[in-house]
Amino acid sequence: MNRKIPTLLNSHIVNHHAVITLCVDHDLDDFKGHFSTFALLPGVSQIDWAVHFASHYFSDMPTEFKGMDVIKFQQPILPNTTIILTLEWVADKQKLLFNFSSLTPENETIIHSSGKITMGIAA
């Protein structure tokens, strides 16, 4: 089975802000060949998922990827982790802000990654 995206557990969307809860299933294609002795989710997958879910929930967001800035990968995302993807589309700046986080058993927030993606109209 080719699995390209995680399992959607919950989503809450208001205007240009989305909070999406996902299960990063162990059988996702993204884990194949990426550190065979210690599987972790590649950064490129995280960026791809942010754009994928934003384009699904924000119908007025342009579809052309124009660049990234302030990208930070702080903590690895491991297989079978429940993560929270927070998205915000800032239309006047053509920026998609994203943040992947999770909660510890003590209910403390772990920030896995964050950044800004510039989107635009194809030339």
TILO-89894 format. One record per residue (C-alpha): x, y, z negated; residue number from 1; residue in three letters. Coordinates in nm, 3 decimals. Layout:
<recs>
<rec><X>X</X><Y>Y</Y><Z>Z</Z><resi>NUM</resi><resn>ala</resn></rec>
...
</recs>
This chain:
<recs>
<rec><X>0.000</X><Y>0.000</Y><Z>0.000</Z><resi>1</resi><resn>met</resn></rec>
<rec><X>0.135</X><Y>0.345</Y><Z>0.094</Z><resi>2</resi><resn>asn</resn></rec>
<rec><X>0.055</X><Y>0.587</Y><Z>-0.184</Z><resi>3</resi><resn>arg</resn></rec>
<rec><X>0.142</X><Y>0.948</Y><Z>-0.109</Z><resi>4</resi><resn>lys</resn></rec>
<rec><X>-0.034</X><Y>1.138</Y><Z>-0.386</Z><resi>5</resi><resn>ile</resn></rec>
<rec><X>-0.096</X><Y>1.072</Y><Z>-0.754</Z><resi>6</resi><resn>pro</resn></rec>
<rec><X>-0.429</X><Y>0.971</Y><Z>-0.901</Z><resi>7</resi><resn>thr</resn></rec>
<rec><X>-0.652</X><Y>1.270</Y><Z>-0.967</Z><resi>8</resi><resn>leu</resn></rec>
<rec><X>-0.788</X><Y>1.249</Y><Z>-1.322</Z><resi>9</resi><resn>leu</resn></rec>
<rec><X>-0.947</X><Y>1.592</Y><Z>-1.361</Z><resi>10</resi><resn>asn</resn></rec>
<rec><X>-0.956</X><Y>1.934</Y><Z>-1.200</Z><resi>11</resi><resn>ser</resn></rec>
<rec><X>-1.082</X><Y>2.274</Y><Z>-1.303</Z><resi>12</resi><resn>his</resn></rec>
<rec><X>-1.079</X><Y>2.547</Y><Z>-1.040</Z><resi>13</resi><resn>ile</resn></rec>
<rec><X>-1.183</X><Y>2.909</Y><Z>-1.091</Z><resi>14</resi><resn>val</resn></rec>
<rec><X>-1.126</X><Y>3.147</Y><Z>-0.800</Z><resi>15</resi><resn>asn</resn></rec>
<rec><X>-0.751</X><Y>3.129</Y><Z>-0.726</Z><resi>16</resi><resn>his</resn></rec>
<rec><X>-0.651</X><Y>2.937</Y><Z>-1.038</Z><resi>17</resi><resn>his</resn></rec>
<rec><X>-0.648</X><Y>2.558</Y><Z>-1.071</Z><resi>18</resi><resn>ala</resn></rec>
<rec><X>-0.560</X><Y>2.320</Y><Z>-1.353</Z><resi>19</resi><resn>val</resn></rec>
<rec><X>-0.529</X><Y>1.965</Y><Z>-1.222</Z><resi>20</resi><resn>ile</resn></rec>
<rec><X>-0.458</X><Y>1.655</Y><Z>-1.431</Z><resi>21</resi><resn>thr</resn></rec>
<rec><X>-0.281</X><Y>1.375</Y><Z>-1.243</Z><resi>22</resi><resn>leu</resn></rec>
<rec><X>-0.140</X><Y>1.030</Y><Z>-1.315</Z><resi>23</resi><resn>cys</resn></rec>
<rec><X>0.198</X><Y>0.984</Y><Z>-1.151</Z><resi>24</resi><resn>val</resn></rec>
<rec><X>0.145</X><Y>0.617</Y><Z>-1.066</Z><resi>25</resi><resn>asp</resn></rec>
<rec><X>0.449</X><Y>0.390</Y><Z>-1.069</Z><resi>26</resi><resn>his</resn></rec>
<rec><X>0.370</X><Y>0.256</Y><Z>-0.720</Z><resi>27</resi><resn>asp</resn></rec>
<rec><X>0.394</X><Y>0.589</Y><Z>-0.537</Z><resi>28</resi><resn>leu</resn></rec>
<rec><X>0.616</X><Y>0.589</Y><Z>-0.229</Z><resi>29</resi><resn>asp</resn></rec>
<rec><X>0.800</X><Y>0.888</Y><Z>-0.379</Z><resi>30</resi><resn>asp</resn></rec>
<rec><X>0.978</X><Y>0.661</Y><Z>-0.628</Z><resi>31</resi><resn>phe</resn></rec>
<rec><X>1.114</X><Y>0.423</Y><Z>-0.364</Z><resi>32</resi><resn>lys</resn></rec>
<rec><X>1.487</X><Y>0.469</Y><Z>-0.320</Z><resi>33</resi><resn>gly</resn></rec>
<rec><X>1.512</X><Y>0.762</Y><Z>-0.559</Z><resi>34</resi><resn>his</resn></rec>
<rec><X>1.748</X><Y>0.642</Y><Z>-0.834</Z><resi>35</resi><resn>phe</resn></rec>
<rec><X>1.679</X><Y>0.269</Y><Z>-0.828</Z><resi>36</resi><resn>ser</resn></rec>
<rec><X>1.798</X><Y>0.219</Y><Z>-1.188</Z><resi>37</resi><resn>thr</resn></rec>
<rec><X>1.608</X><Y>0.518</Y><Z>-1.328</Z><resi>38</resi><resn>phe</resn></rec>
<rec><X>1.300</X><Y>0.615</Y><Z>-1.128</Z><resi>39</resi><resn>ala</resn></rec>
<rec><X>1.201</X><Y>0.980</Y><Z>-1.134</Z><resi>40</resi><resn>leu</resn></rec>
<rec><X>0.985</X><Y>1.199</Y><Z>-0.916</Z><resi>41</resi><resn>leu</resn></rec>
<rec><X>1.188</X><Y>1.397</Y><Z>-0.660</Z><resi>42</resi><resn>pro</resn></rec>
<rec><X>1.161</X><Y>1.774</Y><Z>-0.664</Z><resi>43</resi><resn>gly</resn></rec>
<rec><X>1.056</X><Y>1.779</Y><Z>-0.299</Z><resi>44</resi><resn>val</resn></rec>
<rec><X>0.755</X><Y>1.563</Y><Z>-0.394</Z><resi>45</resi><resn>ser</resn></rec>
<rec><X>0.654</X><Y>1.809</Y><Z>-0.662</Z><resi>46</resi><resn>gln</resn></rec>
<rec><X>0.666</X><Y>2.098</Y><Z>-0.416</Z><resi>47</resi><resn>ile</resn></rec>
<rec><X>0.473</X><Y>1.894</Y><Z>-0.160</Z><resi>48</resi><resn>asp</resn></rec>
<rec><X>0.202</X><Y>1.809</Y><Z>-0.414</Z><resi>49</resi><resn>trp</resn></rec>
<rec><X>0.170</X><Y>2.173</Y><Z>-0.521</Z><resi>50</resi><resn>ala</resn></rec>
<rec><X>0.112</X><Y>2.279</Y><Z>-0.159</Z><resi>51</resi><resn>val</resn></rec>
<rec><X>-0.116</X><Y>1.979</Y><Z>-0.092</Z><resi>52</resi><resn>his</resn></rec>
<rec><X>-0.350</X><Y>2.048</Y><Z>-0.384</Z><resi>53</resi><resn>phe</resn></rec>
<rec><X>-0.343</X><Y>2.426</Y><Z>-0.333</Z><resi>54</resi><resn>ala</resn></rec>
<rec><X>-0.442</X><Y>2.390</Y><Z>0.032</Z><resi>55</resi><resn>ser</resn></rec>
<rec><X>-0.727</X><Y>2.163</Y><Z>-0.077</Z><resi>56</resi><resn>his</resn></rec>
<rec><X>-0.861</X><Y>2.397</Y><Z>-0.347</Z><resi>57</resi><resn>tyr</resn></rec>
<rec><X>-0.777</X><Y>2.743</Y><Z>-0.207</Z><resi>58</resi><resn>phe</resn></rec>
<rec><X>-0.945</X><Y>2.764</Y><Z>0.133</Z><resi>59</resi><resn>ser</resn></rec>
<rec><X>-0.812</X><Y>3.115</Y><Z>0.203</Z><resi>60</resi><resn>asp</resn></rec>
<rec><X>-0.447</X><Y>3.022</Y><Z>0.151</Z><resi>61</resi><resn>met</resn></rec>
<rec><X>-0.242</X><Y>3.022</Y><Z>0.475</Z><resi>62</resi><resn>pro</resn></rec>
<rec><X>-0.097</X><Y>2.685</Y><Z>0.570</Z><resi>63</resi><resn>thr</resn></rec>
<rec><X>0.251</X><Y>2.780</Y><Z>0.693</Z><resi>64</resi><resn>glu</resn></rec>
<rec><X>0.536</X><Y>2.725</Y><Z>0.445</Z><resi>65</resi><resn>phe</resn></rec>
<rec><X>0.759</X><Y>3.035</Y><Z>0.445</Z><resi>66</resi><resn>lys</resn></rec>
<rec><X>1.002</X><Y>2.974</Y><Z>0.158</Z><resi>67</resi><resn>gly</resn></rec>
<rec><X>1.051</X><Y>2.937</Y><Z>-0.216</Z><resi>68</resi><resn>met</resn></rec>
<rec><X>1.201</X><Y>3.127</Y><Z>-0.503</Z><resi>69</resi><resn>asp</resn></rec>
<rec><X>1.249</X><Y>3.087</Y><Z>-0.877</Z><resi>70</resi><resn>val</resn></rec>
<rec><X>1.225</X><Y>2.707</Y><Z>-0.848</Z><resi>71</resi><resn>ile</resn></rec>
<rec><X>1.323</X><Y>2.532</Y><Z>-1.171</Z><resi>72</resi><resn>lys</resn></rec>
<rec><X>1.333</X><Y>2.159</Y><Z>-1.240</Z><resi>73</resi><resn>phe</resn></rec>
<rec><X>1.367</X><Y>2.131</Y><Z>-1.617</Z><resi>74</resi><resn>gln</resn></rec>
<rec><X>1.254</X><Y>1.783</Y><Z>-1.723</Z><resi>75</resi><resn>gln</resn></rec>
<rec><X>1.219</X><Y>1.467</Y><Z>-1.513</Z><resi>76</resi><resn>pro</resn></rec>
<rec><X>0.875</X><Y>1.330</Y><Z>-1.427</Z><resi>77</resi><resn>ile</resn></rec>
<rec><X>0.875</X><Y>0.954</Y><Z>-1.480</Z><resi>78</resi><resn>leu</resn></rec>
<rec><X>0.644</X><Y>0.684</Y><Z>-1.342</Z><resi>79</resi><resn>pro</resn></rec>
<rec><X>0.303</X><Y>0.650</Y><Z>-1.512</Z><resi>80</resi><resn>asn</resn></rec>
<rec><X>0.322</X><Y>0.997</Y><Z>-1.667</Z><resi>81</resi><resn>thr</resn></rec>
<rec><X>0.007</X><Y>1.206</Y><Z>-1.699</Z><resi>82</resi><resn>thr</resn></rec>
<rec><X>0.093</X><Y>1.556</Y><Z>-1.579</Z><resi>83</resi><resn>ile</resn></rec>
<rec><X>-0.089</X><Y>1.885</Y><Z>-1.555</Z><resi>84</resi><resn>ile</resn></rec>
<rec><X>-0.040</X><Y>2.083</Y><Z>-1.236</Z><resi>85</resi><resn>leu</resn></rec>
<rec><X>-0.128</X><Y>2.449</Y><Z>-1.278</Z><resi>86</resi><resn>thr</resn></rec>
<rec><X>-0.165</X><Y>2.651</Y><Z>-0.958</Z><resi>87</resi><resn>leu</resn></rec>
<rec><X>-0.231</X><Y>3.017</Y><Z>-0.893</Z><resi>88</resi><resn>glu</resn></rec>
<rec><X>-0.270</X><Y>3.171</Y><Z>-0.547</Z><resi>89</resi><resn>trp</resn></rec>
<rec><X>-0.169</X><Y>3.539</Y><Z>-0.544</Z><resi>90</resi><resn>val</resn></rec>
<rec><X>-0.317</X><Y>3.645</Y><Z>-0.211</Z><resi>91</resi><resn>ala</resn></rec>
<rec><X>-0.176</X><Y>3.999</Y><Z>-0.191</Z><resi>92</resi><resn>asp</resn></rec>
<rec><X>0.179</X><Y>3.863</Y><Z>-0.232</Z><resi>93</resi><resn>lys</resn></rec>
<rec><X>0.116</X><Y>3.542</Y><Z>-0.033</Z><resi>94</resi><resn>gln</resn></rec>
<rec><X>0.265</X><Y>3.346</Y><Z>-0.323</Z><resi>95</resi><resn>lys</resn></rec>
<rec><X>0.162</X><Y>3.014</Y><Z>-0.471</Z><resi>96</resi><resn>leu</resn></rec>
<rec><X>0.275</X><Y>2.983</Y><Z>-0.831</Z><resi>97</resi><resn>leu</resn></rec>
<rec><X>0.303</X><Y>2.628</Y><Z>-0.964</Z><resi>98</resi><resn>phe</resn></rec>
<rec><X>0.387</X><Y>2.459</Y><Z>-1.290</Z><resi>99</resi><resn>asn</resn></rec>
<rec><X>0.403</X><Y>2.088</Y><Z>-1.374</Z><resi>100</resi><resn>phe</resn></rec>
<rec><X>0.373</X><Y>2.009</Y><Z>-1.745</Z><resi>101</resi><resn>ser</resn></rec>
<rec><X>0.276</X><Y>1.729</Y><Z>-1.979</Z><resi>102</resi><resn>ser</resn></rec>
<rec><X>0.191</X><Y>1.686</Y><Z>-2.346</Z><resi>103</resi><resn>leu</resn></rec>
<rec><X>0.390</X><Y>1.493</Y><Z>-2.603</Z><resi>104</resi><resn>thr</resn></rec>
<rec><X>0.210</X><Y>1.264</Y><Z>-2.849</Z><resi>105</resi><resn>pro</resn></rec>
<rec><X>0.242</X><Y>1.555</Y><Z>-3.095</Z><resi>106</resi><resn>glu</resn></rec>
<rec><X>0.052</X><Y>1.776</Y><Z>-2.846</Z><resi>107</resi><resn>asn</resn></rec>
<rec><X>0.357</X><Y>1.986</Y><Z>-2.758</Z><resi>108</resi><resn>glu</resn></rec>
<rec><X>0.392</X><Y>2.108</Y><Z>-2.399</Z><resi>109</resi><resn>thr</resn></rec>
<rec><X>0.682</X><Y>1.992</Y><Z>-2.186</Z><resi>110</resi><resn>ile</resn></rec>
<rec><X>0.752</X><Y>2.200</Y><Z>-1.876</Z><resi>111</resi><resn>ile</resn></rec>
<rec><X>0.881</X><Y>1.976</Y><Z>-1.598</Z><resi>112</resi><resn>his</resn></rec>
<rec><X>0.906</X><Y>2.225</Y><Z>-1.314</Z><resi>113</resi><resn>ser</resn></rec>
<rec><X>0.784</X><Y>2.562</Y><Z>-1.196</Z><resi>114</resi><resn>ser</resn></rec>
<rec><X>0.827</X><Y>2.805</Y><Z>-0.912</Z><resi>115</resi><resn>gly</resn></rec>
<rec><X>0.686</X><Y>3.028</Y><Z>-0.643</Z><resi>116</resi><resn>lys</resn></rec>
<rec><X>0.616</X><Y>2.921</Y><Z>-0.287</Z><resi>117</resi><resn>ile</resn></rec>
<rec><X>0.558</X><Y>3.176</Y><Z>-0.011</Z><resi>118</resi><resn>thr</resn></rec>
<rec><X>0.288</X><Y>3.080</Y><Z>0.235</Z><resi>119</resi><resn>met</resn></rec>
<rec><X>0.187</X><Y>3.261</Y><Z>0.553</Z><resi>120</resi><resn>gly</resn></rec>
<rec><X>0.025</X><Y>3.239</Y><Z>0.892</Z><resi>121</resi><resn>ile</resn></rec>
<rec><X>0.208</X><Y>3.046</Y><Z>1.164</Z><resi>122</resi><resn>ala</resn></rec>
<rec><X>0.392</X><Y>3.269</Y><Z>1.410</Z><resi>123</resi><resn>ala</resn></rec>
</recs>
